[in-house]
Amino acid sequence: MDKIALALATCMYAGYLPKFPGTWGTLTAIPIHFLIIMLAAPYYYGALGAILLLAIITAGMAEKIIDSQDPGVVVIDELIGMLVALIGAPLTIPTFLTAFCLFRFFDILKPFPVGWLDKHLHGGTGIVLDDVAAGLMTLGCLNVCYSFGWL
């Protein structure tokens, strides 16, 4: 069970790739997004909910297995954060590049509430919810870009 939890929490070991594991984890969201975007809305949101739950559970398990708080190899939090950022996003390269850059910006710099969640929540919930907040901030910025015709 530990191996399965680690495989999922590290996005099939993408978190072990050299340098910038969060970036690799963020990139794993793209193929997953292309798979779930084909689902009807209720199933799409159900899949997002299932991935969120899976992320919280496996991130918490991995933290215990590795015996380290918020280990860098755990990148399923970046995956769900980026999937949240892409909700309703058009399937265009400029959109993906903008979403990727904005999400990494918010995830790395951790402006409020991202930083607050990162510091005050622990375990799988803490690992994941700050990235979900970064994804929501990215989603908001993308919507502003769409409304002004910038994307």
TORLUMNU-257137 format. One record per residue (C-alpha): x, y, z; residue in one letter. Coordinates in nm, 2 decimals. Layout:
TORLUMNU-257137
<fimi xx="X" yy="Y" zz="Z" residu="a"/>
...
This chain:
TORLUMNU-257137
<fimi xx="0.00" yy="0.00" zz="0.00" residu="m"/>
<fimi xx="0.29" yy="0.24" zz="0.08" residu="d"/>
<fimi xx="0.43" yy="0.20" zz="-0.28" residu="k"/>
<fimi xx="0.09" yy="0.28" zz="-0.43" residu="i"/>
<fimi xx="0.05" yy="0.58" zz="-0.21" residu="a"/>
<fimi xx="0.40" yy="0.71" zz="-0.30" residu="l"/>
<fimi xx="0.34" yy="0.65" zz="-0.67" residu="a"/>
<fimi xx="0.02" yy="0.85" zz="-0.66" residu="l"/>
<fimi xx="0.15" yy="1.12" zz="-0.43" residu="a"/>
<fimi xx="0.45" yy="1.17" zz="-0.65" residu="t"/>
<fimi xx="0.25" yy="1.16" zz="-0.97" residu="c"/>
<fimi xx="0.40" yy="0.83" zz="-1.09" residu="m"/>
<fimi xx="0.74" yy="0.95" zz="-0.96" residu="y"/>
<fimi xx="0.75" yy="1.28" zz="-1.15" residu="a"/>
<fimi xx="0.83" yy="1.43" zz="-0.81" residu="g"/>
<fimi xx="1.16" yy="1.25" zz="-0.82" residu="y"/>
<fimi xx="1.27" yy="1.41" zz="-1.15" residu="l"/>
<fimi xx="1.58" yy="1.63" zz="-1.11" residu="p"/>
<fimi xx="1.53" yy="1.99" zz="-1.01" residu="k"/>
<fimi xx="1.20" yy="2.17" zz="-0.96" residu="f"/>
<fimi xx="0.97" yy="1.88" zz="-0.86" residu="p"/>
<fimi xx="0.67" yy="2.12" zz="-0.83" residu="g"/>
<fimi xx="0.71" yy="2.22" zz="-1.19" residu="t"/>
<fimi xx="0.71" yy="1.85" zz="-1.30" residu="w"/>
<fimi xx="0.40" yy="1.79" zz="-1.09" residu="g"/>
<fimi xx="0.23" yy="2.09" zz="-1.24" residu="t"/>
<fimi xx="0.30" yy="1.96" zz="-1.59" residu="l"/>
<fimi xx="0.14" yy="1.62" zz="-1.51" residu="t"/>
<fimi xx="-0.19" yy="1.80" zz="-1.48" residu="a"/>
<fimi xx="-0.20" yy="1.87" zz="-1.86" residu="i"/>
<fimi xx="-0.26" yy="1.51" zz="-1.98" residu="p"/>
<fimi xx="-0.50" yy="1.45" zz="-1.69" residu="i"/>
<fimi xx="-0.69" yy="1.77" zz="-1.79" residu="h"/>
<fimi xx="-0.72" yy="1.64" zz="-2.15" residu="f"/>
<fimi xx="-0.87" yy="1.32" zz="-2.02" residu="l"/>
<fimi xx="-1.13" yy="1.46" zz="-1.78" residu="i"/>
<fimi xx="-1.23" yy="1.77" zz="-1.99" residu="i"/>
<fimi xx="-1.41" yy="1.52" zz="-2.22" residu="m"/>
<fimi xx="-1.65" yy="1.43" zz="-1.94" residu="l"/>
<fimi xx="-1.99" yy="1.58" zz="-1.90" residu="a"/>
<fimi xx="-1.99" yy="1.86" zz="-1.64" residu="a"/>
<fimi xx="-2.12" yy="1.65" zz="-1.34" residu="p"/>
<fimi xx="-1.86" yy="1.38" zz="-1.41" residu="y"/>
<fimi xx="-1.59" yy="1.64" zz="-1.47" residu="y"/>
<fimi xx="-1.65" yy="1.80" zz="-1.13" residu="y"/>
<fimi xx="-1.69" yy="1.46" zz="-0.97" residu="g"/>
<fimi xx="-1.34" yy="1.36" zz="-1.11" residu="a"/>
<fimi xx="-1.20" yy="1.69" zz="-0.97" residu="l"/>
<fimi xx="-1.35" yy="1.61" zz="-0.63" residu="g"/>
<fimi xx="-1.21" yy="1.25" zz="-0.65" residu="a"/>
<fimi xx="-0.87" yy="1.37" zz="-0.74" residu="i"/>
<fimi xx="-0.88" yy="1.63" zz="-0.46" residu="l"/>
<fimi xx="-0.97" yy="1.36" zz="-0.21" residu="l"/>
<fimi xx="-0.70" yy="1.13" zz="-0.35" residu="l"/>
<fimi xx="-0.45" yy="1.41" zz="-0.32" residu="a"/>
<fimi xx="-0.53" yy="1.48" zz="0.04" residu="i"/>
<fimi xx="-0.52" yy="1.11" zz="0.14" residu="i"/>
<fimi xx="-0.20" yy="1.02" zz="-0.05" residu="t"/>
<fimi xx="-0.01" yy="1.33" zz="0.04" residu="a"/>
<fimi xx="-0.08" yy="1.27" zz="0.40" residu="g"/>
<fimi xx="0.02" yy="0.90" zz="0.37" residu="m"/>
<fimi xx="0.34" yy="1.00" zz="0.18" residu="a"/>
<fimi xx="0.43" yy="1.25" zz="0.45" residu="e"/>
<fimi xx="0.42" yy="0.97" zz="0.71" residu="k"/>
<fimi xx="0.60" yy="0.72" zz="0.49" residu="i"/>
<fimi xx="0.88" yy="0.96" zz="0.40" residu="i"/>
<fimi xx="0.88" yy="1.10" zz="0.76" residu="d"/>
<fimi xx="0.90" yy="1.46" zz="0.65" residu="s"/>
<fimi xx="0.66" yy="1.75" zz="0.65" residu="q"/>
<fimi xx="0.54" yy="1.85" zz="0.30" residu="d"/>
<fimi xx="0.82" yy="1.65" zz="0.12" residu="p"/>
<fimi xx="0.92" yy="1.80" zz="-0.21" residu="g"/>
<fimi xx="0.87" yy="1.48" zz="-0.40" residu="v"/>
<fimi xx="0.49" yy="1.49" zz="-0.32" residu="v"/>
<fimi xx="0.36" yy="1.68" zz="-0.62" residu="v"/>
<fimi xx="0.00" yy="1.56" zz="-0.64" residu="i"/>
<fimi xx="-0.09" yy="1.89" zz="-0.48" residu="d"/>
<fimi xx="0.05" yy="2.07" zz="-0.78" residu="e"/>
<fimi xx="-0.15" yy="1.84" zz="-1.01" residu="l"/>
<fimi xx="-0.49" yy="1.92" zz="-0.84" residu="i"/>
<fimi xx="-0.40" yy="2.29" zz="-0.81" residu="g"/>
<fimi xx="-0.33" yy="2.32" zz="-1.18" residu="m"/>
<fimi xx="-0.65" yy="2.12" zz="-1.26" residu="l"/>
<fimi xx="-0.84" yy="2.38" zz="-1.05" residu="v"/>
<fimi xx="-0.67" yy="2.66" zz="-1.24" residu="a"/>
<fimi xx="-0.78" yy="2.51" zz="-1.57" residu="l"/>
<fimi xx="-1.15" yy="2.48" zz="-1.49" residu="i"/>
<fimi xx="-1.34" yy="2.61" zz="-1.79" residu="g"/>
<fimi xx="-1.02" yy="2.71" zz="-1.97" residu="a"/>
<fimi xx="-1.01" yy="2.70" zz="-2.35" residu="p"/>
<fimi xx="-0.78" yy="2.44" zz="-2.49" residu="l"/>
<fimi xx="-0.52" yy="2.67" zz="-2.63" residu="t"/>
<fimi xx="-0.14" yy="2.69" zz="-2.59" residu="i"/>
<fimi xx="-0.15" yy="3.06" zz="-2.47" residu="p"/>
<fimi xx="-0.40" yy="2.96" zz="-2.20" residu="t"/>
<fimi xx="-0.20" yy="2.67" zz="-2.08" residu="f"/>
<fimi xx="0.13" yy="2.87" zz="-2.08" residu="l"/>
<fimi xx="-0.04" yy="3.16" zz="-1.89" residu="t"/>
<fimi xx="-0.21" yy="2.92" zz="-1.64" residu="a"/>
<fimi xx="0.12" yy="2.74" zz="-1.59" residu="f"/>
<fimi xx="0.32" yy="3.06" zz="-1.52" residu="c"/>
<fimi xx="0.05" yy="3.21" zz="-1.30" residu="l"/>
<fimi xx="0.00" yy="2.89" zz="-1.10" residu="f"/>
<fimi xx="0.38" yy="2.85" zz="-1.04" residu="r"/>
<fimi xx="0.40" yy="3.22" zz="-0.94" residu="f"/>
<fimi xx="0.13" yy="3.18" zz="-0.68" residu="f"/>
<fimi xx="0.26" yy="2.84" zz="-0.56" residu="d"/>
<fimi xx="0.61" yy="2.96" zz="-0.51" residu="i"/>
<fimi xx="0.55" yy="3.31" zz="-0.37" residu="l"/>
<fimi xx="0.25" yy="3.21" zz="-0.16" residu="k"/>
<fimi xx="0.06" yy="3.53" zz="-0.13" residu="p"/>
<fimi xx="-0.23" yy="3.54" zz="0.11" residu="f"/>
<fimi xx="-0.43" yy="3.31" zz="0.15" residu="p"/>
<fimi xx="-0.19" yy="3.05" zz="-0.01" residu="v"/>
<fimi xx="0.09" yy="3.12" zz="0.25" residu="g"/>
<fimi xx="-0.16" yy="3.13" zz="0.54" residu="w"/>
<fimi xx="-0.29" yy="2.79" zz="0.44" residu="l"/>
<fimi xx="0.06" yy="2.65" zz="0.40" residu="d"/>
<fimi xx="0.16" yy="2.76" zz="0.75" residu="k"/>
<fimi xx="-0.16" yy="2.69" zz="0.94" residu="h"/>
<fimi xx="-0.28" yy="2.36" zz="0.79" residu="l"/>
<fimi xx="-0.09" yy="2.04" zz="0.83" residu="h"/>
<fimi xx="-0.09" yy="1.68" zz="0.70" residu="g"/>
<fimi xx="-0.24" yy="1.60" zz="0.36" residu="g"/>
<fimi xx="-0.50" yy="1.88" zz="0.39" residu="t"/>
<fimi xx="-0.22" yy="2.14" zz="0.44" residu="g"/>
<fimi xx="-0.01" yy="2.00" zz="0.16" residu="i"/>
<fimi xx="-0.30" yy="2.02" zz="-0.08" residu="v"/>
<fimi xx="-0.52" yy="2.31" zz="0.01" residu="l"/>
<fimi xx="-0.25" yy="2.58" zz="-0.04" residu="d"/>
<fimi xx="-0.21" yy="2.46" zz="-0.40" residu="d"/>
<fimi xx="-0.59" yy="2.46" zz="-0.45" residu="v"/>
<fimi xx="-0.59" yy="2.82" zz="-0.33" residu="a"/>
<fimi xx="-0.31" yy="2.90" zz="-0.58" residu="a"/>
<fimi xx="-0.52" yy="2.73" zz="-0.85" residu="g"/>
<fimi xx="-0.82" yy="2.94" zz="-0.76" residu="l"/>
<fimi xx="-0.61" yy="3.25" zz="-0.77" residu="m"/>
<fimi xx="-0.49" yy="3.15" zz="-1.11" residu="t"/>
<fimi xx="-0.84" yy="3.07" zz="-1.23" residu="l"/>
<fimi xx="-0.95" yy="3.42" zz="-1.12" residu="g"/>
<fimi xx="-0.66" yy="3.58" zz="-1.31" residu="c"/>
<fimi xx="-0.74" yy="3.38" zz="-1.62" residu="l"/>
<fimi xx="-1.10" yy="3.49" zz="-1.61" residu="n"/>
<fimi xx="-0.99" yy="3.85" zz="-1.59" residu="v"/>
<fimi xx="-0.77" yy="3.79" zz="-1.89" residu="c"/>
<fimi xx="-1.06" yy="3.63" zz="-2.08" residu="y"/>
<fimi xx="-1.29" yy="3.92" zz="-1.99" residu="s"/>
<fimi xx="-1.05" yy="4.18" zz="-2.13" residu="f"/>
<fimi xx="-0.97" yy="3.97" zz="-2.44" residu="g"/>
<fimi xx="-0.61" yy="3.91" zz="-2.34" residu="w"/>
<fimi xx="-0.64" yy="3.54" zz="-2.40" residu="l"/>
